[in-house]
């Protein structure tokens, strides 16, 4: 199960980082301020933190 948790956590984390890069560059073209962009992308930050803890649990869990 720990390999599954690691794969799930890292997969979600990677997708969120990719989405953050795409969304921040596209929102930058709409002339939004840095604060507005960070407010819009805040849910992605929370999902990144959760996926980090999922991957960390997979690494630390011993069977």
N, C-alpha and C positions, 0 to 999 in steps of 0.2 A: 504494500500500500504506500510505502514512503516514496517509491519511484513514481507512482501515480500522482502523489501530492506535489512532488518536485516538478514533474512535467506540466501539471495543471497550473501551478503557480507561475512558473517561468513563461509558459505560453500566454497566460493572461497578461502578465507583466509586459512581455514583448509587444503584444497587440496594443496595449494601452500607450506604451512609449511611441509606437508608430502613429497611432491616432493623435497623440499630443503633438507630434511633429507636423503632421498634415494639417490639423485644425489650427495650430498656432500660426503657421505660415499663411493659411487661407484667411484667417481672421485679421492678420496683420495687413492684408491688402484691402481691408474694408475700412481702414483708418480708425480702428479702435485703439484706445490707450492700453498700456501694458496692464493696468489694474483691471480694466474691463475684460481683457483676454484671460487673465488669471482667474477672475470670477467665473467666467464661462467654463473654463477647463477644470474648475475645482472638483467636480465629481470624478473626473479621470484620476486626479491625485488620490482620492480616497480609494478608488478601485486598485490603483497601483500599490498602495500601502497594504491593503487586504491580500493582494496576490503575493506580495513579498512575505507576509506572515504565513501564507499557505506553503510557499516554497521553503521557508525556514522550518516550519513544522515537519515537512517531509525530510529535510536534511537531518534534523535533530531526533526524529522518531526512530527508535530501534525496535526491531521485531525479535 
